[in-house]
């Protein structure tokens, strides 16, 4: 089973790519892709920041 990140060599540097379509590894969660989990985390971070900036 492959991981969630792919390393690509670009000249002397490494570039890392998230493999959004990779399923989670736990058998009961394989129907969820890592990209969905990342989106959930982003929305949880973004929402409190928006509330803080508007004062509500």
N, CA and C atoms as an extended XYZ file, in Angstrom:
168
Properties=species:S:1:pos:R:3:atomname:S:1:resname:S:1:resid:I:1 pbc="F F F"
N         0.852       -1.183        0.000 N   UNK     1
C         0.000        0.000        0.000 CA  UNK     1
C         0.891        1.237        0.000 C   UNK     1
N         0.558        2.153       -0.841 N   UNK     2
C         1.337        3.395       -0.960 CA  UNK     2
C         0.949        4.374        0.138 C   UNK     2
N         1.783        5.401        0.308 N   UNK     3
C         1.521        6.415        1.314 CA  UNK     3
C         0.616        7.517        0.792 C   UNK     3
N         0.559        8.602        1.546 N   UNK     4
C        -0.305        9.725        1.206 CA  UNK     4
C         0.455       10.850        0.518 C   UNK     4
N         1.781       10.759        0.484 N   UNK     5
C         2.606       11.828       -0.084 CA  UNK     5
C         3.567       11.229       -1.102 C   UNK     5
N         3.719       11.913       -2.218 N   UNK     6
C         4.671       11.493       -3.253 CA  UNK     6
C         5.800       12.516       -3.290 C   UNK     6
N         7.027       12.025       -3.303 N   UNK     7
C         8.197       12.895       -3.397 CA  UNK     7
C         8.681       12.905       -4.838 C   UNK     7
N         8.838       14.104       -5.389 N   UNK     8
C         9.302       14.265       -6.760 CA  UNK     8
C        10.581       15.091       -6.733 C   UNK     8
N        11.603       14.613       -7.381 N   UNK     9
C        12.875       15.321       -7.456 CA  UNK     9
C        12.788       16.376       -8.553 C   UNK     9
N        13.066       17.628       -8.202 N   UNK    10
C        13.061       18.735       -9.157 CA  UNK    10
C        14.436       19.401       -9.037 C   UNK    10
N        15.327       19.050       -9.963 N   UNK    11
C        16.699       19.547       -9.874 CA  UNK    11
C        17.356       19.020       -8.607 C   UNK    11
N        17.822       19.922       -7.754 N   UNK    12
C        18.452       19.518       -6.503 CA  UNK    12
C        17.475       19.506       -5.330 C   UNK    12
N        16.259       19.877       -5.603 N   UNK    13
C        15.259       19.983       -4.541 CA  UNK    13
C        14.230       18.862       -4.636 C   UNK    13
N        13.539       18.654       -3.542 N   UNK    14
C        12.425       17.715       -3.518 CA  UNK    14
C        11.125       18.501       -3.475 C   UNK    14
N        10.141       18.006       -4.194 N   UNK    15
C         8.803       18.597       -4.171 CA  UNK    15
C         7.867       17.496       -3.689 C   UNK    15
N         6.955       17.850       -2.810 N   UNK    16
C         6.051       16.865       -2.229 CA  UNK    16
C         4.629       17.135       -2.681 C   UNK    16
N         3.925       16.066       -3.060 N   UNK    17
C         2.549       16.170       -3.525 CA  UNK    17
C         1.672       15.281       -2.652 C   UNK    17
N         0.520       15.789       -2.245 N   UNK    18
C        -0.438       14.998       -1.480 CA  UNK    18
C        -1.278       14.201       -2.470 C   UNK    18
N        -1.424       12.928       -2.210 N   UNK    19
C        -2.228       12.045       -3.061 CA  UNK    19
C        -3.657       12.030       -2.510 C   UNK    19
N        -4.449       12.994       -2.929 N   UNK    20
C        -5.785       13.239       -2.376 CA  UNK    20
C        -6.733       12.045       -2.513 C   UNK    20
N        -6.555       11.208       -3.506 N   UNK    21
C        -7.483       10.097       -3.741 CA  UNK    21
C        -7.168        8.853       -2.907 C   UNK    21
N        -6.043        8.838       -2.206 N   UNK    22
C        -5.674        7.661       -1.413 CA  UNK    22
C        -6.675        7.453       -0.280 C   UNK    22
N        -7.155        6.222       -0.096 N   UNK    23
C        -8.094        5.953        1.001 CA  UNK    23
C        -7.352        5.886        2.341 C   UNK    23
N        -8.104        6.125        3.410 N   UNK    24
C        -7.535        5.958        4.742 CA  UNK    24
C        -7.226        4.479        4.946 C   UNK    24
N        -6.306        4.165        5.819 N   UNK    25
C        -5.818        2.789        5.955 CA  UNK    25
C        -6.669        1.912        6.861 C   UNK    25
N        -7.361        2.492        7.820 N   UNK    26
C        -8.172        1.673        8.723 CA  UNK    26
C        -9.283        1.007        7.915 C   UNK    26
N        -9.478       -0.303        8.073 N   UNK    27
C       -10.462       -1.030        7.265 CA  UNK    27
C       -11.857       -0.407        7.287 C   UNK    27
N       -12.296        0.105        8.424 N   UNK    28
C       -13.644        0.677        8.503 CA  UNK    28
C       -13.728        2.082        7.907 C   UNK    28
N       -12.579        2.663        7.506 N   UNK    29
C       -12.557        4.016        6.955 CA  UNK    29
C       -12.027        4.087        5.528 C   UNK    29
N       -11.874        2.961        4.874 N   UNK    30
C       -11.300        2.959        3.526 CA  UNK    30
C       -12.185        3.653        2.496 C   UNK    30
N       -13.449        3.904        2.823 N   UNK    31
C       -14.334        4.615        1.895 CA  UNK    31
C       -14.094        6.124        1.918 C   UNK    31
N       -13.226        6.598        2.813 N   UNK    32
C       -12.908        8.025        2.921 CA  UNK    32
C       -11.515        8.274        2.341 C   UNK    32
N       -11.405        9.232        1.439 N   UNK    33
C       -10.107        9.581        0.843 CA  UNK    33
C        -9.409       10.621        1.722 C   UNK    33
N        -8.103       10.625        1.701 N   UNK    34
C        -7.328       11.564        2.505 CA  UNK    34
C        -7.667       13.011        2.133 C   UNK    34
N        -8.006       13.257        0.886 N   UNK    35
C        -8.390       14.597        0.453 CA  UNK    35
C        -9.630       15.109        1.171 C   UNK    35
N       -10.586       14.215        1.447 N   UNK    36
C       -11.796       14.603        2.180 CA  UNK    36
C       -11.441       15.009        3.606 C   UNK    36
N       -10.528       14.288        4.206 N   UNK    37
C       -10.093       14.599        5.571 CA  UNK    37
C        -9.375       15.946        5.608 C   UNK    37
N        -8.573       16.230        4.603 N   UNK    38
C        -7.871       17.510        4.525 CA  UNK    38
C        -8.879       18.646        4.375 C   UNK    38
N        -9.889       18.474        3.523 N   UNK    39
C       -10.917       19.502        3.343 CA  UNK    39
C       -11.641       19.776        4.658 C   UNK    39
N       -11.939       18.727        5.405 N   UNK    40
C       -12.611       18.883        6.684 CA  UNK    40
C       -11.745       19.702        7.634 C   UNK    40
N       -10.470       19.384        7.689 N   UNK    41
C        -9.550       20.134        8.544 CA  UNK    41
C        -9.432       21.587        8.131 C   UNK    41
N        -9.387       21.831        6.839 N   UNK    42
C        -9.298       23.210        6.345 CA  UNK    42
C       -10.534       24.007        6.729 C   UNK    42
N       -11.713       23.387        6.625 N   UNK    43
C       -12.942       24.104        6.960 CA  UNK    43
C       -13.003       24.390        8.464 C   UNK    43
N       -12.478       23.491        9.273 N   UNK    44
C       -12.471       23.694       10.723 CA  UNK    44
C       -11.526       24.816       11.115 C   UNK    44
N       -10.461       24.998       10.382 N   UNK    45
C        -9.507       26.074       10.652 CA  UNK    45
C       -10.037       27.394       10.107 C   UNK    45
N       -10.608       27.361        8.911 N   UNK    46
C       -11.068       28.575        8.246 CA  UNK    46
C       -12.230       29.229        8.996 C   UNK    46
N       -13.173       28.437        9.484 N   UNK    47
C       -14.359       28.976       10.150 CA  UNK    47
C       -14.020       29.831       11.374 C   UNK    47
N       -13.196       29.363       12.319 N   UNK    48
C       -12.850       30.227       13.462 CA  UNK    48
C       -12.095       31.486       13.045 C   UNK    48
N       -11.283       31.418       12.010 N   UNK    49
C       -10.558       32.597       11.556 CA  UNK    49
C       -11.515       33.630       10.990 C   UNK    49
N       -12.532       33.195       10.249 N   UNK    50
C       -13.516       34.113        9.688 CA  UNK    50
C       -14.329       34.787       10.802 C   UNK    50
N       -14.700       34.016       11.829 N   UNK    51
C       -15.451       34.583       12.950 CA  UNK    51
C       -14.609       35.601       13.705 C   UNK    51
N       -13.335       35.316       13.875 N   UNK    52
C       -12.440       36.234       14.581 CA  UNK    52
C       -12.258       37.533       13.823 C   UNK    52
N       -12.204       37.472       12.510 N   UNK    53
C       -11.981       38.680       11.723 CA  UNK    53
C       -13.225       39.557       11.640 C   UNK    53
N       -14.422       38.950       11.761 N   UNK    54
C       -15.653       39.751       11.698 CA  UNK    54
C       -16.129       40.173       13.085 C   UNK    54
N       -15.614       39.552       14.121 N   UNK    55
C       -16.006       39.889       15.480 CA  UNK    55
C       -17.263       39.226       15.947 C   UNK    55
N       -17.780       38.250       15.193 N   UNK    56
C       -19.006       37.536       15.581 CA  UNK    56
C       -18.709       36.128       15.979 C   UNK    56
